[in-house]
Amino acid sequence: MISAQNEEIRDVIIVGSGPAGYTAAIYTARANLNPLVIAGSVTAGGELMNTTDVENFPGFPEGIMGPDLMDNMQKQAERFGAEILFDDVTEMNLEGEIKTLSLADGTVYRARSIIVSTGSAYRELGLEDEKRLSGHGVSWCATCDGFFFREQTIAVIGGGDSAMEEALFLTKFAAKVIVVHRRNELRASKIMADRALAHEKIEFIWDSEVIGINGADKVDGLVVKNRNSGEETTVNVTGIFVAIGNDPRVDLVKDQLELTAEGTIAVDGRTSKTSLPGVFAAGDVIDSTYRQAITAAGSGCAAAQDVEHYLANVSETLATA
Ligand SMILES: Cc1cc2nc3c(=O)[nH]c(=O)nc-3n(C[C@H](O)[C@H](O)[C@H](O)COP(=O)(O)OP(=O)(O)OC[C@H]3O[C@@H](n4cnc5c(N)ncnc54)[C@H](O)[C@@H]3O)c2cc1C
């Protein structure tokens, strides 16, 4: 592809249009930094585009649909002058004072600072009906959706610490939580495993894989296959929480920025400062713990303020040089 260099050097380019990216755009636009947001092509708006009701984002007492919330954030960023391009970044060069970003359409953009807010991806089971029933009984987030399953029987898929955390949290709402695990023992830490094993509302189906999800409009069952006997069983559940891991989207930056042991972009304390000057990161791509829309938005706000201070310091240094 022939690349075209955009001559302008922007103050800030934001990569990602989830709650972190759009919040960073609102703040940097209101600070007159004229941000350019590279929103992604098919995934613009981020993870909340894949869900229905969001009931825990403050300011919406009746709740709001995920796509509507993201549409509002986009409009709010545009209202203050943020420019948004619906394309994917394919390459970033983050060294030096001026950073360059290449887009899938071949255009190259340059900026003094970058905010990386590319989010993270929950691992999927890879089943045909998983996407179709996402938000209709299939979930990746107990904190977000547990409330919808009061007095129901639900399944948690996985055997690690996060699966046990999800299962224990869900016991607050569900009548019964069935943990389906591929092995005959848990990978979770002893303390988490002991807590889950001892819980009266949690049952286990061992040595089993999920091979199917049933339900026309919403989940009404789960088909599991025993890995030793090959026997297939239908389990009656109305909700399925997939807790088999999460991958921060760091492919574009992993050779240039320091990462944490969890694979997120490493930042300096509570700031958004990465290991390279002028490069900031926000949202789920730096967060292996909270991963909520509101924490991502807060993190985008912090990144925008860090960018403002960085750019002010750079121009002050140039003025006194
Ligand atoms: C099904 C589901 C339901 C959820 N429900 C809730 C809920 O009810 N309440 C709640 O608080 N949280 C919920 N969450 C969690 C919440 O969605 C995330 O914590 C939040 O979206 C993270 O925001 P983010 O901006 O960091 O990343 P994301 O929202 O993941 O956004 C990442 C952005 O990066 C862009 N991107 C990635 N790679 C590139 C690239 N190469 N070039 C350009 N752009 C790129 C994508 O297009 C996207 O815009 C839910 C998550 C899921 C999966």
The ligand as a Gaussian input file, in Angstrom:
#p B3LYP/6-31G(d) Opt

LIG

0 1
 C      -20.103000      -8.040000      27.205000
 C      -19.525000      -6.991000      28.138000
 C      -20.365000      -6.296000      28.993000
 C      -19.861000      -5.329000      29.847000
 N      -20.707000      -4.664000      30.673000
 C      -20.239000      -3.681000      31.462000
 C      -21.114000      -2.945000      32.316000
 O      -22.324000      -3.216000      32.375000
 N      -20.584000      -1.956000      33.080000
 C      -19.252000      -1.655000      33.058000
 O      -18.828000      -0.723000      33.748000
 N      -18.386000      -2.344000      32.274000
 C      -18.851000      -3.351000      31.484000
 N      -17.977000      -4.058000      30.706000
 C      -16.544000      -3.719000      30.761000
 C      -16.274000      -2.446000      29.905000
 O      -16.867000      -2.616000      28.641000
 C      -14.783000      -2.207000      29.763000
 O      -14.190000      -2.169000      31.039000
 C      -14.518000      -0.893000      29.032000
 O      -15.155000      -0.881000      27.774000
 C      -13.029000      -0.663000      28.835000
 O      -12.862000       0.540000      28.160000
 P      -11.557000       0.848000      27.299000
 O      -11.782000       2.175000      26.705000
 O      -10.345000       0.627000      28.108000
 O      -11.518000      -0.285000      26.165000
 P      -12.600000      -0.851000      25.078000
 O      -13.956000      -0.439000      25.458000
 O      -12.244000      -2.243000      24.956000
 O      -12.179000      -0.041000      23.798000
 C      -10.997000      -0.324000      23.107000
 C      -10.958000       0.514000      21.858000
 O       -9.715000       0.343000      21.196000
 C       -9.934000       0.293000      19.807000
 N       -8.800000      -0.368000      19.179000
 C       -8.198000      -1.544000      19.522000
 N       -7.180000      -1.791000      18.668000
 C       -7.141000      -0.740000      17.806000
 C       -6.316000      -0.415000      16.704000
 N       -5.311000      -1.189000      16.298000
 N       -6.567000       0.731000      16.027000
 C       -7.577000       1.559000      16.409000
 N       -8.376000       1.307000      17.459000
 C       -8.160000       0.162000      18.130000
 C      -11.273000      -0.416000      19.670000
 O      -11.848000      -0.112000      18.427000
 C      -12.041000       0.193000      20.820000
 O      -12.615000       1.387000      20.391000
 C      -18.466000      -5.050000      29.845000
 C      -17.618000      -5.760000      28.998000
 C      -18.126000      -6.714000      28.148000
 C      -17.207000      -7.470000      27.222000

